[in-house]
């Protein structure tokens, strides 16, 4: 069992192997020195000052470029000095952002590896590592909000390509984006609003329903259960539901198979705790109208110990920090009455109040025709045991977007038992970047991606194929259940993925935005 505390969806670290470089991409060498990049780049609508550019030794050796896109969007761009194959990879920003996460070089896409230029941004504001949930920057600054809601990732894509062209003599041959949680929201938003920015996009556990998601965090934060009771609850859920997918293997492939009644734990849980657990599984509602398309998944209970409950070093649980800081400073129009974790009302009326400001942060457009026409490829993935952003919402969006089927330009993968972005009881890691590159550069659509599970020492103890939704992995009856080779694709469980809820009018075609 592997448990890693991943707070508010930090950007994905890409670990891939075995992709040959694109045939058209030569081993590009810089045409100017790293220090020459310290200057102003007059990118339209994204004027940029590079404040430092220094060579950093290592594998690969790279030019470390840092700067600011006007007015306050900080970024870091790494440019390999050798082995560059013409790829650009940009990472999404997690939670409320404010910190530029060090962008990792992907591994194994080419023969050497320094194969791609990589970049990340703080989304237009700065906070301290000691207070990553800080939203006071948003109280009176609409520009800072808009940079965070939608502008910063697009601006960075333009700026990075301009700097890459200046450094190597030509723009990148292929551009990729990968993000989880808020970064997954950004990924979908880029495909929807800026369909020509990236050739391939990975949207993991996307916080697409931003207007409803802060309220959802408030709901689960106000239904906490003591940690010792959570372990008891998890054991009971697994005993009741582990085998419903046809295999007793320590994971629930699809939580919707489970019909566990927490009332069976009467005498071990109090009546109030039983009611709270039922609230968590059901999700918030207002007189029978759902306020979010999903609830806490069966089997995810261990992850509630840090998402719902206080953890040393975090103060309150993650959900409480997200809800309280968002409701106080960010999600209502500037100058209008706000709310808080304690005072928020779970009503359709309050969802509408929040949506006035946050509609621009949602990534719920169902019109991705221009992204498809431009040759873009989209991979969405979500852990079925996600305690932070319920996977049902992603299934609902997918159903509305594609009719619930794999498309020639888009795939959805649902990773059994996996928590938010990574970690879980069994499967802990999932990375489809290798498959995305192969799809974009060689036209090979992904028919499966291997998920892995690591123990506390980082040793891989389970592998399992994940097939494009709605297909599922079926044990072939022989060999270890921890070996992906012993599973084949099978039809899904036939659930109806479309969810009726109060925010169905939030699915839309994006309106015009600034270039």
C-alpha positions as a Python dict, from the first residue, in 0.01 Angstrom:
ca = {
    (1, 'X'): (0, 0, 0),
    (2, 'X'): (142, 335, -106),
    (3, 'X'): (23, 665, 35),
    (4, 'X'): (170, 990, -80),
    (5, 'X'): (32, 1323, 33),
    (6, 'X'): (-25, 1520, -285),
    (7, 'X'): (-180, 1849, -185),
    (8, 'X'): (-421, 2026, -423),
    (9, 'X'): (-301, 1861, -743),
    (10, 'X'): (61, 1963, -797),
    (11, 'X'): (165, 1940, -1162),
    (12, 'X'): (236, 1595, -1300),
    (13, 'X'): (591, 1468, -1314),
    (14, 'X'): (628, 1295, -1646),
    (15, 'X'): (807, 960, -1651),
    (16, 'X'): (789, 786, -1984),
    (17, 'X'): (999, 555, -2194),
    (18, 'X'): (1065, 434, -2539),
    (19, 'X'): (934, 695, -2785),
    (20, 'X'): (1145, 756, -3089),
    (21, 'X'): (1195, 1122, -3178),
    (22, 'X'): (983, 1266, -3455),
    (23, 'X'): (1141, 1204, -3793),
    (24, 'X'): (1143, 1575, -3881),
    (25, 'X'): (1319, 1679, -3559),
    (26, 'X'): (1695, 1704, -3578),
    (27, 'X'): (1920, 1742, -3274),
    (28, 'X'): (1884, 2119, -3248),
    (29, 'X'): (2167, 2323, -3100),
    (30, 'X'): (2137, 2679, -2967),
    (31, 'X'): (2208, 2956, -3215),
    (32, 'X'): (2277, 3209, -2940),
    (33, 'X'): (2410, 3201, -2587),
    (34, 'X'): (2192, 3154, -2282),
    (35, 'X'): (2284, 3497, -2144),
    (36, 'X'): (2155, 3663, -2463),
    (37, 'X'): (1801, 3579, -2358),
    (38, 'X'): (1805, 3834, -2076),
    (39, 'X'): (1602, 4099, -2251),
    (40, 'X'): (1248, 4210, -2331),
    (41, 'X'): (1034, 3997, -2562),
    (42, 'X'): (755, 4198, -2724),
    (43, 'X'): (508, 3911, -2757),
    (44, 'X'): (160, 4043, -2849),
    (45, 'X'): (-57, 4078, -2537),
    (46, 'X'): (219, 3913, -2335),
    (47, 'X'): (515, 4152, -2318),
    (48, 'X'): (784, 3971, -2123),
    (49, 'X'): (1098, 4058, -1934),
    (50, 'X'): (1349, 3775, -1896),
    (51, 'X'): (1526, 3856, -1571),
    (52, 'X'): (1778, 3574, -1565),
    (53, 'X'): (1913, 3303, -1797),
    (54, 'X'): (2195, 3086, -1669),
    (55, 'X'): (2348, 2755, -1771),
    (56, 'X'): (2281, 2473, -1522),
    (57, 'X'): (2501, 2163, -1530),
    (58, 'X'): (2340, 1821, -1519),
    (59, 'X'): (2174, 1564, -1739),
    (60, 'X'): (2069, 1736, -1945),
    (61, 'X'): (2266, 2059, -1921),
    (62, 'X'): (2021, 2341, -1978),
    (63, 'X'): (1964, 2713, -1993),
    (64, 'X'): (1745, 2810, -1697),
    (65, 'X'): (1528, 3103, -1808),
    (66, 'X'): (1317, 3300, -1561),
    (67, 'X'): (1110, 3610, -1604),
    (68, 'X'): (779, 3788, -1584),
    (69, 'X'): (499, 3822, -1837),
    (70, 'X'): (318, 4153, -1785),
    (71, 'X'): (177, 4236, -1546),
    (72, 'X'): (287, 3972, -1289),
    (73, 'X'): (297, 3624, -1444),
    (74, 'X'): (615, 3456, -1326),
    (75, 'X'): (758, 3161, -1517),
    (76, 'X'): (1050, 2924, -1557),
    (77, 'X'): (1160, 2775, -1889),
    (78, 'X'): (1434, 2513, -1926),
    (79, 'X'): (1613, 2488, -2262),
    (80, 'X'): (1840, 2183, -2315),
    (81, 'X'): (2179, 2263, -2459),
    (82, 'X'): (2211, 1919, -2622),
    (83, 'X'): (1970, 1656, -2746),
    (84, 'X'): (1678, 1889, -2803),
    (85, 'X'): (1437, 1729, -3052),
    (86, 'X'): (1196, 2014, -3111),
    (87, 'X'): (942, 1934, -2838),
    (88, 'X'): (795, 2178, -2589),
    (89, 'X'): (618, 2056, -2274),
    (90, 'X'): (429, 2296, -2047),
    (91, 'X'): (298, 2196, -1706),
    (92, 'X'): (-22, 2306, -1537),
    (93, 'X'): (-38, 2478, -1199),
    (94, 'X'): (-208, 2317, -897),
    (95, 'X'): (-455, 2454, -644),
    (96, 'X'): (-461, 2832, -620),
    (97, 'X'): (-111, 2847, -776),
    (98, 'X'): (119, 3133, -675),
    (99, 'X'): (433, 2918, -690),
    (100, 'X'): (621, 2820, -1003),
    (101, 'X'): (681, 2447, -965),
    (102, 'X'): (1019, 2337, -1102),
    (103, 'X'): (931, 2184, -1443),
    (104, 'X'): (1073, 1833, -1478),
    (105, 'X'): (1231, 1706, -1797),
    (106, 'X'): (1036, 1407, -1929),
    (107, 'X'): (1231, 1085, -1945),
    (108, 'X'): (1267, 844, -2234),
    (109, 'X'): (1105, 1019, -2530),
    (110, 'X'): (1429, 1028, -2721),
    (111, 'X'): (1767, 862, -2717),
    (112, 'X'): (1962, 1098, -2495),
    (113, 'X'): (1731, 1284, -2272),
    (114, 'X'): (1722, 1655, -2290),
    (115, 'X'): (1480, 1607, -2564),
    (116, 'X'): (1216, 1870, -2470),
    (117, 'X'): (1208, 2227, -2350),
    (118, 'X'): (986, 2248, -2039),
    (119, 'X'): (810, 2535, -1863),
    (120, 'X'): (575, 2625, -1579),
    (121, 'X'): (411, 2939, -1440),
    (122, 'X'): (273, 3071, -1111),
    (123, 'X'): (-42, 3189, -1297),
    (124, 'X'): (10, 3557, -1224),
    (125, 'X'): (55, 3595, -849),
    (126, 'X'): (300, 3491, -582),
    (127, 'X'): (244, 3323, -244),
    (128, 'X'): (477, 3166, 11),
    (129, 'X'): (543, 2793, 34),
    (130, 'X'): (436, 2817, 398),
    (131, 'X'): (89, 2939, 298),
    (132, 'X'): (11, 2778, -39),
    (133, 'X'): (-366, 2826, 1),
    (134, 'X'): (-337, 3206, 27),
    (135, 'X'): (-591, 3391, -190),
    (136, 'X'): (-558, 3744, -54),
    (137, 'X'): (-400, 3841, -388),
    (138, 'X'): (-747, 3805, -545),
    (139, 'X'): (-949, 4029, -312),
    (140, 'X'): (-931, 4347, -524),
    (141, 'X'): (-730, 4249, -834),
    (142, 'X'): (-941, 4141, -1132),
    (143, 'X'): (-636, 4110, -1357),
    (144, 'X'): (-476, 3866, -1114),
    (145, 'X'): (-798, 3665, -1108),
    (146, 'X'): (-824, 3653, -1485),
    (147, 'X'): (-459, 3553, -1519),
    (148, 'X'): (-529, 3263, -1285),
    (149, 'X'): (-867, 3173, -1433),
    (150, 'X'): (-757, 3152, -1796),
    (151, 'X'): (-487, 3388, -1931),
    (152, 'X'): (-154, 3279, -1777),
    (153, 'X'): (-115, 2931, -1937),
    (154, 'X'): (-199, 3072, -2280),
    (155, 'X'): (38, 3366, -2235),
    (156, 'X'): (319, 3135, -2128),
    (157, 'X'): (270, 2917, -2434),
    (158, 'X'): (321, 3219, -2661),
    (159, 'X'): (618, 3349, -2466),
    (160, 'X'): (793, 3012, -2440),
    (161, 'X'): (764, 2956, -2814),
    (162, 'X'): (909, 3303, -2881),
    (163, 'X'): (1205, 3237, -2651),
    (164, 'X'): (1258, 2888, -2797),
    (165, 'X'): (1265, 3037, -3146),
    (166, 'X'): (1517, 3298, -3036),
    (167, 'X'): (1739, 3036, -2870),
    (168, 'X'): (1729, 2752, -3124),
    (169, 'X'): (1646, 2949, -3438),
    (170, 'X'): (1300, 2801, -3487),
    (171, 'X'): (979, 2742, -3295),
    (172, 'X'): (908, 2399, -3144),
    (173, 'X'): (792, 2131, -3386),
    (174, 'X'): (541, 1990, -3135),
    (175, 'X'): (393, 2143, -2823),
    (176, 'X'): (240, 1953, -2531),
    (177, 'X'): (57, 2044, -2211),
    (178, 'X'): (15, 1825, -1903),
    (179, 'X'): (-163, 1914, -1581),
    (180, 'X'): (-362, 1764, -1296),
    (181, 'X'): (-640, 1909, -1078),
    (182, 'X'): (-638, 2285, -1141),
    (183, 'X'): (-372, 2205, -1400),
    (184, 'X'): (-618, 1960, -1556),
    (185, 'X'): (-874, 2239, -1568),
    (186, 'X'): (-618, 2453, -1748),
    (187, 'X'): (-551, 2168, -1990),
    (188, 'X'): (-916, 2142, -2093),
    (189, 'X'): (-948, 2520, -2104),
    (190, 'X'): (-656, 2545, -2346),
    (191, 'X'): (-814, 2291, -2582),
    (192, 'X'): (-1141, 2483, -2562),
    (193, 'X'): (-1033, 2849, -2572),
    (194, 'X'): (-691, 2834, -2736),
    (195, 'X'): (-711, 2532, -2967),
    (196, 'X'): (-393, 2614, -3161),
    (197, 'X'): (-159, 2644, -2862),
    (198, 'X'): (-81, 2274, -2818),
    (199, 'X'): (-69, 1965, -3039),
    (200, 'X'): (-125, 1726, -2751),
    (201, 'X'): (-291, 1781, -2413),
    (202, 'X'): (-319, 1570, -2097),
    (203, 'X'): (-600, 1677, -1863),
    (204, 'X'): (-575, 1476, -1541),
    (205, 'X'): (-845, 1486, -1271),
    (206, 'X'): (-959, 1820, -1416),
    (207, 'X'): (-1122, 2074, -1186),
    (208, 'X'): (-1344, 2168, -1479),
    (209, 'X'): (-1650, 2248, -1267),
    (210, 'X'): (-1484, 2540, -1091),
    (211, 'X'): (-1813, 2714, -1011),
    (212, 'X'): (-1930, 2413, -814),
    (213, 'X'): (-1601, 2269, -694),
    (214, 'X'): (-1530, 2518, -415),
    (215, 'X'): (-1877, 2450, -274),
    (216, 'X'): (-1805, 2077, -298),
    (217, 'X'): (-1488, 2125, -91),
    (218, 'X'): (-1696, 2307, 169),
    (219, 'X'): (-1944, 2018, 175),
    (220, 'X'): (-1686, 1751, 247),
    (221, 'X'): (-1498, 1978, 491),
    (222, 'X'): (-1816, 2013, 697),
    (223, 'X'): (-1872, 1638, 711),
    (224, 'X'): (-1548, 1521, 871),
    (225, 'X'): (-1502, 1184, 1044),
    (226, 'X'): (-1225, 1096, 1296),
    (227, 'X'): (-933, 916, 1137),
    (228, 'X'): (-973, 596, 1340),
    (229, 'X'): (-1333, 570, 1217),
    (230, 'X'): (-1216, 621, 859),
    (231, 'X'): (-993, 313, 876),
    (232, 'X'): (-1284, 117, 1021),
    (233, 'X'): (-1514, 244, 745),
    (234, 'X'): (-1263, 165, 471),
    (235, 'X'): (-1223, -191, 592),
    (236, 'X'): (-1598, -243, 591),
    (237, 'X'): (-1636, -94, 241),
    (238, 'X'): (-1363, -314, 99),
    (239, 'X'): (-1504, -625, 262),
    (240, 'X'): (-1844, -551, 107),
    (241, 'X'): (-1738, -427, -238),
    (242, 'X'): (-1388, -542, -337),
    (243, 'X'): (-1516, -851, -520),
    (244, 'X'): (-1804, -686, -705),
    (245, 'X'): (-1587, -628, -1012),
    (246, 'X'): (-1518, -1001, -1029),
    (247, 'X'): (-1180, -1000, -857),
    (248, 'X'): (-1077, -970, -491),
    (249, 'X'): (-757, -771, -537),
    (250, 'X'): (-763, -489, -283),
    (251, 'X'): (-920, -235, -517),
    (252, 'X'): (-1264, -134, -635),
    (253, 'X'): (-1248, -86, -1010),
    (254, 'X'): (-1566, 124, -1030),
    (255, 'X'): (-1702, 269, -703),
    (256, 'X'): (-2049, 288, -857),
    (257, 'X'): (-2073, -90, -820),
    (258, 'X'): (-2071, -48, -442),
    (259, 'X'): (-2393, -9, -244),
    (260, 'X'): (-2244, -23, 104),
    (261, 'X'): (-2470, 112, 379),
    (262, 'X'): (-2275, 285, 658),
    (263, 'X'): (-2573, 213, 882),
    (264, 'X'): (-2436, -139, 917),
    (265, 'X'): (-2165, 14, 1138),
    (266, 'X'): (-2416, 135, 1399),
    (267, 'X'): (-2258, 92, 1738),
    (268, 'X'): (-1913, 152, 1591),
    (269, 'X'): (-2002, 486, 1432),
    (270, 'X'): (-2232, 733, 1602),
    (271, 'X'): (-2560, 831, 1436),
    (272, 'X'): (-2407, 1166, 1347),
    (273, 'X'): (-2102, 999, 1191),
    (274, 'X'): (-2323, 767, 988),
    (275, 'X'): (-2517, 1067, 860),
    (276, 'X'): (-2194, 1245, 769),
    (277, 'X'): (-2063, 943, 579),
    (278, 'X'): (-2387, 924, 383),
    (279, 'X'): (-2352, 1294, 301),
    (280, 'X'): (-1999, 1239, 176),
    (281, 'X'): (-2093, 957, -58),
    (282, 'X'): (-2401, 1141, -188),
    (283, 'X'): (-2247, 1486, -246),
    (284, 'X'): (-2419, 1820, -182),
    (285, 'X'): (-2778, 1888, -282),
    (286, 'X'): (-3052, 2143, -235),
    (287, 'X'): (-3396, 1990, -178),
    (288, 'X'): (-3309, 1695, -399),
    (289, 'X'): (-3124, 1895, -667),
    (290, 'X'): (-2759, 1798, -688),
    (291, 'X'): (-2512, 2085, -652),
    (292, 'X'): (-2217, 1889, -789),
    (293, 'X'): (-2205, 1597, -1034),
    (294, 'X'): (-2051, 1347, -794),
    (295, 'X'): (-1968, 1250, -437),
    (296, 'X'): (-1690, 1081, -246),
    (297, 'X'): (-1616, 743, -407),
    (298, 'X'): (-1645, 417, -216),
    (299, 'X'): (-1297, 288, -143),
    (300, 'X'): (-1133, 630, -109),
    (301, 'X'): (-1184, 660, 269),
    (302, 'X'): (-816, 637, 369),
    (303, 'X'): (-740, 948, 164),
    (304, 'X'): (-997, 1142, 365),
    (305, 'X'): (-751, 1133, 657),
    (306, 'X'): (-561, 1424, 504),
    (307, 'X'): (-810, 1574, 259),
    (308, 'X'): (-1087, 1615, 516),
    (309, 'X'): (-897, 1609, 845),
    (310, 'X'): (-608, 1821, 976),
    (311, 'X'): (-258, 1705, 890),
    (312, 'X'): (65, 1819, 1058),
    (313, 'X'): (209, 2104, 855),
    (314, 'X'): (-119, 2188, 682),
    (315, 'X'): (-333, 2312, 969),
    (316, 'X'): (-683, 2226, 852),
    (317, 'X'): (-757, 1957, 599),
    (318, 'X'): (-701, 2033, 231),
    (319, 'X'): (-1075, 2066, 160),
    (320, 'X'): (-1124, 2322, 437),
    (321, 'X'): (-829, 2531, 318),
    (322, 'X'): (-951, 2529, -41),
    (323, 'X'): (-1309, 2610, 54),
    (324, 'X'): (-1246, 2882, 310),
    (325, 'X'): (-981, 3070, 114),
    (326, 'X'): (-1173, 3041, -209),
    (327, 'X'): (-1503, 3155, -62),
    (328, 'X'): (-1354, 3449, 125),
    (329, 'X'): (-1138, 3603, -146),
    (330, 'X'): (-1173, 3454, -491),
    (331, 'X'): (-1500, 3311, -619),
    (332, 'X'): (-1745, 3600, -579),
    (333, 'X'): (-1735, 3914, -794),
    (334, 'X'): (-1510, 4185, -654),
    (335, 'X'): (-1708, 4422, -432),
    (336, 'X'): (-1993, 4173, -379),
    (337, 'X'): (-2063, 3992, -49),
    (338, 'X'): (-1848, 3683, -5),
    (339, 'X'): (-1882, 3378, 217),
    (340, 'X'): (-1669, 3134, 418),
    (341, 'X'): (-1648, 2769, 509),
    (342, 'X'): (-1863, 2829, 814),
    (343, 'X'): (-2133, 3041, 649),
    (344, 'X'): (-2161, 2895, 298),
    (345, 'X'): (-2514, 2785, 208),
    (346, 'X'): (-2561, 2473, -4),
    (347, 'X'): (-2831, 2611, -229),
    (348, 'X'): (-2889, 2655, -600),
    (349, 'X'): (-2904, 3029, -534),
    (350, 'X'): (-2551, 3029, -389),
    (351, 'X'): (-2420, 2823, -682),
    (352, 'X'): (-2556, 3094, -912),
    (353, 'X'): (-2387, 3366, -708),
    (354, 'X'): (-2052, 3190, -732),
    (355, 'X'): (-2095, 3123, -1104),
    (356, 'X'): (-2115, 3496, -1184),
    (357, 'X'): (-1739, 3524, -1135),
    (358, 'X'): (-1613, 3170, -1183),
    (359, 'X'): (-1786, 3089, -1510),
    (360, 'X'): (-1472, 3216, -1684),
    (361, 'X'): (-1266, 2958, -1489),
    (362, 'X'): (-1484, 2662, -1586),
    (363, 'X'): (-1356, 2440, -1865),
    (364, 'X'): (-1693, 2295, -1966),
    (365, 'X'): (-1720, 2387, -2331),
    (366, 'X'): (-1850, 2102, -2545),
    (367, 'X'): (-1722, 2263, -2865),
    (368, 'X'): (-1370, 2137, -2934),
    (369, 'X'): (-1412, 2130, -3310),
    (370, 'X'): (-1131, 2375, -3379),
    (371, 'X'): (-888, 2178, -3159),
    (372, 'X'): (-983, 1863, -3348),
    (373, 'X'): (-955, 2033, -3689),
    (374, 'X'): (-609, 2160, -3601),
    (375, 'X'): (-496, 1801, -3542),
    (376, 'X'): (-495, 1825, -3163),
    (377, 'X'): (-500, 1510, -2951),
    (378, 'X'): (-655, 1504, -2602),
    (379, 'X'): (-608, 1252, -2323),
    (380, 'X'): (-825, 1293, -2014),
    (381, 'X'): (-766, 1065, -1718),
    (382, 'X'): (-908, 1042, -1369),
    (383, 'X'): (-859, 817, -1067),
    (384, 'X'): (-1176, 630, -972),
    (385, 'X'): (-1088, 679, -603),
    (386, 'X'): (-1030, 1056, -631),
    (387, 'X'): (-1120, 1216, -297),
    (388, 'X'): (-1059, 1573, -415),
    (389, 'X'): (-1249, 1591, -745),
    (390, 'X'): (-1504, 1312, -795),
    (391, 'X'): (-1442, 1115, -1115),
    (392, 'X'): (-1816, 1108, -1190),
    (393, 'X'): (-1799, 1472, -1300),
    (394, 'X'): (-1537, 1388, -1561),
    (395, 'X'): (-1752, 1099, -1685),
    (396, 'X'): (-2047, 1338, -1710),
    (397, 'X'): (-1843, 1585, -1916),
    (398, 'X'): (-1707, 1304, -2136),
    (399, 'X'): (-2057, 1172, -2202),
    (400, 'X'): (-2172, 1516, -2316),
    (401, 'X'): (-1855, 1577, -2520),
    (402, 'X'): (-1824, 1248, -2712),
    (403, 'X'): (-2131, 1044, -2628),
    (404, 'X'): (-1915, 843, -2388),
    (405, 'X'): (-1701, 682, -2658),
    (406, 'X'): (-1336, 702, -2759),
    (407, 'X'): (-1284, 944, -3047),
    (408, 'X'): (-1021, 969, -3317),
    (409, 'X'): (-884, 1275, -3137),
    (410, 'X'): (-970, 1211, -2770),
    (411, 'X'): (-941, 933, -2512),
    (412, 'X'): (-1055, 899, -2150),
    (413, 'X'): (-884, 665, -1904),
    (414, 'X'): (-1027, 587, -1559),
    (415, 'X'): (-764, 445, -1322),
    (416, 'X'): (-914, 204, -1066),
    (417, 'X'): (-878, 302, -697),
    (418, 'X'): (-637, 589, -763),
    (419, 'X'): (-662, 899, -543),
    (420, 'X'): (-629, 1262, -649),
    (421, 'X'): (-357, 1285, -916),
    (422, 'X'): (-156, 1001, -762),
    (423, 'X'): (-139, 768, -466),
    (424, 'X'): (-383, 506, -352),
    (425, 'X'): (-428, 168, -188),
    (426, 'X'): (-301, -24, -491),
    (427, 'X'): (-249, 173, -813),
    (428, 'X'): (-55, 491, -743),
    (429, 'X'): (97, 617, -1069),
    (430, 'X'): (-39, 681, -1416),
    (431, 'X'): (134, 868, -1696),
    (432, 'X'): (11, 866, -2056),
    (433, 'X'): (268, 1113, -2190),
    (434, 'X'): (455, 850, -2390),
    (435, 'X'): (129, 744, -2555),
    (436, 'X'): (34, 1106, -2627),
    (437, 'X'): (362, 1174, -2805),
    (438, 'X'): (324, 858, -3011),
    (439, 'X'): (-30, 963, -3104),
    (440, 'X'): (65, 1318, -3205),
    (441, 'X'): (388, 1237, -3387),
    (442, 'X'): (315, 894, -3535),
    (443, 'X'): (-63, 871, -3548),
    (444, 'X'): (-80, 574, -3308),
    (445, 'X'): (-388, 619, -3089),
    (446, 'X'): (-347, 478, -2736),
    (447, 'X'): (-526, 146, -2688),
    (448, 'X'): (-403, 103, -2331),
    (449, 'X'): (-179, 268, -2072),
    (450, 'X'): (-11, 76, -1791),
    (451, 'X'): (-80, 200, -1439),
    (452, 'X'): (154, 100, -1159),
    (453, 'X'): (140, 66, -785),
    (454, 'X'): (438, 135, -562),
    (455, 'X'): (500, 48, -199),
    (456, 'X'): (637, 288, 63),
    (457, 'X'): (991, 226, -64),
    (458, 'X'): (896, 317, -421),
    (459, 'X'): (915, -40, -548),
    (460, 'X'): (661, -129, -816),
    (461, 'X'): (439, -402, -670),
    (462, 'X'): (150, -397, -918),
    (463, 'X'): (93, -311, -1282),
    (464, 'X'): (-246, -301, -1447),
    (465, 'X'): (-357, -202, -1798),
    (466, 'X'): (-607, 82, -1825),
    (467, 'X'): (-809, 77, -2146),
    (468, 'X'): (-995, 367, -2309),
    (469, 'X'): (-1323, 425, -2129),
    (470, 'X'): (-1573, 258, -2118),
    (471, 'X'): (-1355, -55, -2161),
    (472, 'X'): (-1221, -212, -1843),
    (473, 'X'): (-942, -456, -1754),
    (474, 'X'): (-1056, -816, -1703),
    (475, 'X'): (-839, -1081, -1536),
    (476, 'X'): (-773, -1366, -1780),
    (477, 'X'): (-775, -1625, -1503),
    (478, 'X'): (-409, -1716, -1486),
    (479, 'X'): (-98, -1567, -1326),
    (480, 'X'): (-54, -1289, -1075),
    (481, 'X'): (-320, -1023, -1039),
    (482, 'X'): (-31, -781, -989),
    (483, 'X'): (95, -832, -1347),
    (484, 'X'): (-60, -627, -1628),
    (485, 'X'): (13, -908, -1874),
    (486, 'X'): (-266, -1115, -1720),
    (487, 'X'): (-548, -877, -1809),
    (488, 'X'): (-747, -817, -2128),
    (489, 'X'): (-992, -550, -2240),
    (490, 'X'): (-1361, -610, -2166),
    (491, 'X'): (-1682, -407, -2204),
    (492, 'X'): (-1759, -159, -1927),
    (493, 'X'): (-2024, -194, -1661),
    (494, 'X'): (-2291, -5, -1852),
    (495, 'X'): (-2354, 280, -1610),
    (496, 'X'): (-2532, 593, -1726),
    (497, 'X'): (-2268, 866, -1703),
    (498, 'X'): (-2485, 1171, -1760),
    (499, 'X'): (-2581, 1336, -1432),
    (500, 'X'): (-2871, 1571, -1374),
    (501, 'X'): (-2759, 1856, -1152),
    (502, 'X'): (-2809, 2228, -1091),
    (503, 'X'): (-2522, 2346, -1309),
    (504, 'X'): (-2610, 2183, -1639),
    (505, 'X'): (-2641, 2525, -1803),
    (506, 'X'): (-2269, 2580, -1735),
    (507, 'X'): (-2177, 2359, -2030),
    (508, 'X'): (-2128, 2608, -2310),
    (509, 'X'): (-1929, 2730, -2604),
    (510, 'X'): (-1656, 2968, -2491),
    (511, 'X'): (-1711, 3333, -2551),
    (512, 'X'): (-1450, 3563, -2703),
    (513, 'X'): (-1136, 3617, -2498),
    (514, 'X'): (-835, 3841, -2535),
    (515, 'X'): (-560, 3702, -2764),
}
